[in-house]
């Protein structure tokens, strides 16, 4: 016989089960969707919109499959329309969400740009992750890779801090304007951690199925 506690635990688990894969996951692994007032499916990245919600694995292919298989109506228990470009909509929202957090982290002093500042942040252990623009010069990346490896050897860690390329060459200027960068680092702190978490999520969302964003991240 199920106890009230067990029922509550099962309900919580079901509430965060991907409607595509049927796998359960944490809120950072899934994207919540709700039905908007107009009957269209709306992504709820902040997980705060009212009404019944459903969850989809935070990967582009999963969102596209939920749309093509018309899985939202069944999950939300009402007839809803999932826009054909819902996958693109989520991509744009994730990118804007990351850009907004980067700007917030800069104001908090937890996001630095420029090769010299990034190198210092890495070698001092203050950096949580390194970021490169898609069109950053290979020589600049190589020098910062050396700093990452040197700190890893010095501290005897399991591996260097991650190096990510979250935005395309044109996209970074569009989203960040005067705050665009060639090389940057997120520093320890709440805002810096928020940048890394959102960058990882965007990377995973854009990656090919099965790669989980590894093509856009370097741990070498």
TIROLO-469210 format. One line per 4 residues: number of its first residue (from 1); their letters; for each residue x, y, z of C-alpha. Coordinates in Angstrom, 1 decimal, padded with zeros to 4 digits. Layout:
<nodes>
NUM) a) X/Y/Z; ...
</nodes>
This chain:
<nodes>
1) xxxx) 000.0/000.0/000.0; 001.4/003.4/-001.0; 002.0/005.9/001.8; 001.3/009.6/001.4
5) xxxx) 005.0/010.2/001.3; 005.5/007.6/-001.5; 002.7/009.0/-003.5; 004.2/012.5/-003.2
9) xxxx) 007.6/011.3/-004.3; 006.1/009.5/-007.3; 004.2/012.6/-008.3; 007.3/014.7/-008.1
13) xxxx) 009.2/012.2/-010.2; 006.4/012.0/-012.8; 006.3/015.8/-012.9; 009.8/015.9/-014.2
17) xxxx) 009.7/013.0/-016.7; 010.6/013.8/-020.3; 007.5/013.3/-022.5; 009.8/012.1/-025.3
21) xxxx) 012.3/009.8/-023.6; 010.2/009.0/-020.5; 013.4/009.5/-018.5; 013.3/011.4/-015.2
25) xxxx) 015.7/014.2/-014.6; 016.4/017.3/-012.6; 015.1/020.8/-013.5; 018.5/021.7/-015.1
29) xxxx) 018.3/018.6/-017.4; 014.7/019.3/-018.7; 012.8/022.3/-020.1; 009.3/023.0/-018.9
33) xxxx) 006.5/023.8/-021.3; 003.0/025.1/-020.6; -000.1/026.0/-022.6; -000.4/029.7/-023.2
37) xxxx) -003.7/031.6/-023.1; -004.0/031.2/-026.9; -003.7/027.5/-026.7; -000.1/027.5/-028.0
41) xxxx) 002.8/025.7/-026.3; 005.1/028.1/-024.5; 008.6/027.3/-023.1; 008.9/028.1/-019.4
45) xxxx) 012.7/028.3/-018.9; 012.3/029.9/-015.4; 009.8/027.3/-014.4; 007.4/029.8/-013.0
49) xxxx) 004.5/030.1/-015.4; 001.1/029.0/-013.9; -000.8/026.0/-015.0; -000.1/022.4/-015.8
53) xxxx) 003.3/021.9/-017.3; 005.2/019.1/-019.0; 009.0/018.5/-019.4; 011.2/017.7/-022.4
57) xxxx) 014.9/016.8/-022.3; 017.0/020.0/-022.8; 018.2/018.9/-026.3; 017.0/020.3/-029.6
61) xxxx) 016.2/016.9/-031.1; 013.9/016.1/-028.2; 011.9/019.3/-028.6; 011.6/018.8/-032.3
65) xxxx) 010.4/015.2/-031.8; 007.8/016.4/-029.2; 006.5/018.8/-031.8; 006.5/016.3/-034.7
69) xxxx) 004.8/013.5/-032.7; 002.3/015.9/-031.2; 003.1/014.9/-027.7; 002.3/018.1/-025.9
73) xxxx) -001.5/017.7/-026.1; -001.4/014.4/-024.4; 001.1/015.6/-021.7; -000.8/018.8/-021.0
77) xxxx) -004.2/017.0/-021.1; -005.7/019.5/-023.5; -005.6/020.3/-027.2; -002.7/022.6/-027.8
81) xxxx) -000.8/023.8/-030.8; 003.0/023.4/-030.8; 004.5/025.9/-033.3; 006.7/024.2/-036.0
85) xxxx) 009.5/026.6/-035.0; 009.3/025.8/-031.2; 012.8/024.3/-031.3; 014.2/027.6/-032.8
89) xxxx) 012.2/029.6/-030.2; 013.8/027.6/-027.3; 017.3/028.1/-028.8; 016.8/031.9/-029.0
93) xxxx) 015.5/032.0/-025.4; 018.4/029.9/-024.1; 020.9/032.1/-025.9; 019.3/035.3/-024.6
97) xxxx) 019.1/033.8/-021.1; 022.9/033.2/-021.2; 023.7/036.6/-022.5; 021.6/038.2/-019.8
101) xxxx) 023.5/036.2/-017.1; 026.8/037.2/-018.6; 025.9/040.8/-018.4; 024.8/040.3/-014.8
105) xxxx) 028.0/038.5/-013.9; 030.1/041.3/-015.5; 028.4/043.8/-013.2; 029.1/041.6/-010.2
109) xxxx) 032.8/041.3/-011.2; 032.4/037.6/-011.9; 033.0/037.6/-015.6; 036.2/039.0/-017.1
113) xxxx) 037.3/039.4/-020.7; 040.6/039.7/-022.5; 043.4/037.2/-022.7; 045.5/038.7/-019.9
117) xxxx) 042.7/038.8/-017.4; 041.5/035.3/-018.4; 045.0/033.9/-018.1; 045.4/035.4/-014.6
121) xxxx) 041.9/034.0/-013.5; 042.8/030.5/-014.7; 046.3/030.4/-013.1; 045.0/031.8/-009.8
125) xxxx) 042.2/029.3/-009.6; 039.4/031.9/-009.7; 038.0/030.8/-013.1; 035.2/028.3/-013.2
129) xxxx) 035.3/028.1/-017.0; 036.9/029.7/-020.0; 034.8/031.0/-023.0; 036.0/031.7/-026.5
133) xxxx) 034.3/033.4/-029.4; 033.7/031.1/-032.4; 036.1/033.3/-034.5; 038.8/033.7/-031.8
137) xxxx) 042.3/033.2/-033.1; 043.8/029.7/-032.6; 046.9/031.2/-031.0; 044.8/032.9/-028.3
141) xxxx) 043.0/029.7/-027.6; 046.3/027.7/-027.5; 047.8/030.1/-024.9; 044.8/029.8/-022.6
145) xxxx) 044.8/026.0/-023.1; 048.3/026.0/-021.8; 047.2/028.0/-018.7; 044.4/025.6/-018.1
149) xxxx) 046.7/022.6/-018.3; 049.4/024.3/-016.1; 046.9/024.9/-013.4; 045.5/021.4/-013.6
153) xxxx) 049.1/019.9/-013.2; 049.9/022.4/-010.4; 046.8/021.6/-008.4; 046.7/017.9/-009.4
157) xxxx) 043.0/018.1/-010.4; 041.2/015.5/-012.5; 041.2/017.7/-015.5; 041.4/021.3/-016.7
161) xxxx) 038.4/023.6/-016.2; 036.1/023.5/-019.2; 036.6/025.7/-022.2; 033.3/026.5/-024.1
165) xxxx) 032.3/028.2/-027.3; 028.7/029.1/-026.5; 027.9/031.6/-029.4; 028.5/031.8/-033.1
169) xxxx) 030.7/034.6/-034.5; 027.8/036.9/-035.5; 025.6/035.9/-032.6; 027.9/037.1/-029.9
173) xxxx) 027.9/040.6/-031.3; 024.1/040.6/-031.7; 023.5/039.4/-028.1; 026.2/041.1/-026.2
177) xxxx) 026.9/044.3/-028.2; 029.7/046.2/-026.5; 030.2/043.3/-024.1; 031.1/040.9/-026.8
181) xxxx) 034.4/039.1/-026.3; 037.1/036.9/-027.9; 038.2/035.3/-024.7; 036.5/035.4/-021.3
185) xxxx) 036.2/033.6/-018.0; 033.4/033.1/-015.5; 034.6/033.5/-011.9; 033.6/031.9/-008.7
189) xxxx) 030.3/033.3/-007.3; 026.6/033.0/-007.8; 026.4/034.9/-011.1; 029.5/033.2/-012.4
193) xxxx) 028.0/029.8/-011.6; 024.9/030.9/-013.4; 026.8/031.7/-016.5; 028.5/028.3/-016.6
197) xxxx) 025.2/026.4/-016.0; 023.4/028.3/-018.7; 026.3/027.9/-021.2; 026.4/024.2/-020.6
201) xxxx) 022.6/024.0/-021.2; 022.8/025.9/-024.4; 025.7/023.8/-025.6; 023.9/020.6/-024.8
205) xxxx) 020.7/021.9/-026.5; 022.6/022.7/-029.7; 024.7/019.6/-029.8; 024.1/016.6/-032.2
209) xxxx) 022.2/013.7/-030.5; 024.4/011.6/-028.3; 027.3/014.1/-028.2; 025.9/016.2/-025.2
213) xxxx) 027.8/019.3/-026.4; 031.3/017.7/-026.3; 032.1/019.1/-029.7; 031.8/022.7/-028.3
217) xxxx) 033.7/022.0/-025.1; 037.4/021.2/-024.6; 038.8/019.5/-021.5; 042.1/018.7/-023.1
</nodes>
